[in-house]
Amino acid sequence: MANHLRFVGRTVMVQNGNVEAAYGVLNRILAQDRVPDAVRRSRYYEKPSRARRRRAFEACRRVYCAEM
């Protein structure tokens, strides 16, 4: 069910044939979900030590943002 809701949340409807506006909305949604960052990260090999540092930094950022 959760996967279905995530899919529906990323669905963009094209209105009046305005594909450019729909494309912009989709890019904004994907950027909020950090999809482009994940794609860029998976493009090249990431050393395990750097991956641990990145995951620790992201966890700290999530905690900090949740408290703010």
Stockholm file with secondary structure:
# STOCKHOLM 1.0

chainA/1-68         MANHLRFVGRTVMVQNGNVEAAYGVLNRILAQDRVPDAVRRSRYYEKPSRARRRRAFEACRRVYCAEM
#=GR chainA/1-68 SS CHHHHHHHHTCCCCCTTCHHHHHHHHHHHHHHTTHHHHHHHHHSCCCHHHHHHHHHHHHHHHHHHHHC
#=GC SS_cons        CHHHHHHHHTCCCCCTTCHHHHHHHHHHHHHHTTHHHHHHHHHSCCCHHHHHHHHHHHHHHHHHHHHC
//
